[in-house]
Amino acid sequence: MDLIQITVLALVQGLTEFLPISSSAHLILVPVLTHWQDQGLAFDVAVHVGTLLAVVGYFRHELGRMIVAWFDSLRRRRLSPDGRLAWGVLLGTIPAGLAGLAFKDFIETSLRSPLVIATTTVVFGLLLGVADRWGRRRRGEYDMAWRDVLLIGAAQALALVPGTSRSGITMTAGLFLGLTREAAARFSFLLSIPIIALAGGLLTLDLVAAAEPVDWAALGLGVALSALAAYTCIYLFLKLLERMGMLPFVVYRLLLGALLFALFL
């Protein structure tokens, strides 16, 4: 991989992981559209580590409170708001974790085509627009019931299909359930932490089994650039979300889907 490829792919991963536009779709499409050689498992692991560092770094204070409250809930059998949110993140991760273990091979071999990505990009983009337009947007992330958490977690499982967007589908579910835009985004980002860690772990196991040669300089640069891009993206997205809404991302998804259909249909 040359410097341009490393930079582009790391920035694409960092910027798209937390926007409702599907990072997996973009990482698949960039090599297809540029005719670059596939970046390989090692680089995929590196950019996932970068985005994980970014979201953990951004929410470090919230995570600290949640971890303390979670252990306190085990000791005292009593749930504080932060403890309940911590349990919600863990509970919401289960559906995607189980689906990933069950369908990982099928998805990677059968659902990575540009036309699948085009279809999911358009369909779930429209669904995001409907949720943003007609969702009640009255509740915060601390107001969710366990049913809400499970529904958002089930929605997250759909993001295993490229083009769906993990952040997009979880925000869509949150908006349909009456969360504010910021609450839907914040819970989506917190929910990403265990799922990115699990995905990175699975990729690492695949990497070890494949015994690929490792370019440590490329991986280090990939981690740094994806982390910087992801942290900046989270900060700006949460700062501007209530003002701009989801419409720009809906329009982007529709245009991207149309382009893909034009190129590959």
N, C-alpha and C positions, 0 to 999 in steps of 0.2 A: 504494500500500500504506500502511495506517495503522500506528501504532506497535504495536498489539496483534497484527496479522498478522505484522509483521516479527519481533516477539519470539517468538511461538509457533513460527513456521516455523524460525527460527534455532535455538531450543532443541531442537526436534524433530530437526533434522538433527544437531546436536551430540551429543545423547544417544543417538540410534539408530544412528549410523554405526558405532560400535564395539561395540554390544550385538548379540547374535544374534537380532535381531527385525526387520531390514530397514528401513533408512532410506528407500530409494526407495519402498517401499510406503506408509510414513507420509507422505512428502511428496506422494504422489499422493492419498492418502485424506483428508488434512486439508482441502484445498480442496473435495473432493467432499462431505464430511460437513458442512462449515460453510457451503457455498455461496459461498465466497470466489472471487474471480477468480483465475485461475492467476497465480502469482507471477512468471513470466517467466524467461527464460534468464539475465538479468543477476544476478538474486538467487540462482539455482541455482549460478552460478559463485562468487558471494561466499561462500555457506555451505560450498561445497566447499573454497575457500581457507582458511576458518576451521578446518575439521576437519584439513586438511593441516598447517597451522601447529601445531595442537595435538599431533598424533602426532609430528611432527618435533621439537617442543619437548620432549615427554616422553622420547623415546628419543635425545636429542641426544648423550649420551655414548656409547651403543652405536653410533650411526650414525657418530660420529667415528672410533671404532676400526675399524668395518667399512670405511669409505672408505679409510683409511690402509692397511688390510690388503688391500683389493681392488687398489689401485695397486701395492702391494708384490708381489702375486701376478702381476701383469703383468710386472713388472721382473725378478723372481727365478724365476718359474715354480714357485713353491712356495706351497702353501695352508696358512695358519694357520686355526684355528677361526673367527676373525672373517672372514677372507677367504672361507672356504667358505660361511659364512652369507650374506655379501654376494652371492656368486654364486648362492646358493640363492634369494634374493629376486628377483634379475633373471631367473633361469630360471623361477621360479614365476609370473612376470608374463606370460610369453609367451602361454600359452593364452588367458587372458582378453583380452589385447590383440588377438590375431588374431580371436577370436570377436566382440569389440566392433566391429572394423572390418568384418567380414563381415555381421553380423546387426543392427547398430545400428538401421537404418531399420525393419526388420521388427518388432523388439521394441518400438520406440517407437510404432508404428502399430497393432500387433495384440495385444500382450500386456500392456497397461496397464489392463485392465478389473478392477473389484473382484472378480469371480468367479475370475479367474486368480490374483489376489493372495490371495484366501481359500484357494484350493487349495494353492498353494505354501507359504503360511504354515502350514497344518496338516501337509502331507506332510513338509516339511523340519523342522518342529518335532518331529514324532515321531521322525524320523531322528536329530536331535540328542539326544533322550532316550535312544534305543537306544545311541548311541555313548558317551554319558556313563555309562550304566549298565554296559555290557559292555566298554568299552575297557580295555586293560591299564594305561595311565597309568604307564609306567615310564621313558620316555625324555624327554630335554630337546631343545630346538631345535637344539643343536649336534650331536646324535646322529643326525640324519636322513641317510638315503642320498639319492642323486639321484633314485631312483625315488619316494621319499616326496615330495620337492619337486614333482616333475612331477604326481603324483596330487593333491596339494593345489592346485597351480596349475590343473589341469583342473577340479577342483571349483569353484574360484573363477570360472571361466568361466560356470558355471550361474547365478551370482548376477546375470548380466545380465537374467534374468527377474525382474520385480518380485515381491517377497514372499519370495524365496529367502533373502536376507540374505547379503551377502558375508562378513561376519565369522562368521555362523552356519554357513555351509557349509564354510568353511575350517577352523573349529574342529572341526566334525563329522568332516571328513576326517582331521584331525590326531589326534583321539581314537581313531578307528578304527585308525589306524596305530600306536597305542601311545604317543603323546605324553601327558605330564601335562597337566592342565587349564591350568596357567599357561604351559607351553611352547607348547601349541596356540594360546592367546590371544596370547602375545607374537609368535609367528611370523605369526599372522594380522594383527596390527597393523603389523608391519614390512612385510608383503606389501601392505598397503593403501597405502603411501606412493607407489610408482610408479603404481599403478592409479588412485588419486585424482588424482594429477598428470595422468595421461593423460586421465581423464574430464573434469577441469577444462579441459584444453587443447582437447579436442573441443568442449566447451560454449562456450569462448571463440571458437573458429572459427565456430560457429553464430551466436553473438551478433554478431560482426563482420559476417557475411553478412546478418543480419536488420536491422542498423542500428537497433536499438531505442534509444529515449531512455533515458538513464541517470540514476537518482536516486542520486547519490553518497552522500548522508547515509544513505539506507536500506541501501545496500550496505556502508558502513563499519560500521553497527550490526550488520548481519547477520554480517559477518566476526568482529567482536568477541564477540558472544553465542555463535555456534556454536563458536568456538575455546575460550571459557571452559567451555562445557558439555561439549565433547568431552574437554578435558584432565581435568576433574573426573571424567568418566565413566571414562576409562582408569584413572586413579589408584584409584578406588573399586572398579572391576571386578576389577583385578588383586589388590587387597588382600583382597577378600572371596571371590574365586572358589573357592579350595580349600575354604573353609568351607561355602559355600552350594551349590556345584555348579551344574548347568545347569537343574535342575528348575523354578525360578521362571520362567525364560524359556520353557521348554517349555509350562508351564501358561498363560502369557500368550499365546503363539502360538495355542494351541488355543482359548482364549476369544475372541481377536480373530478367528480364522477362523470360529468359530461365529457371532459377531456379524455378520460380513460376509455369510455365507450367509443369515442371517435377514433382513438388510436388502435384499439384492440378488438373491436366488434367485427 
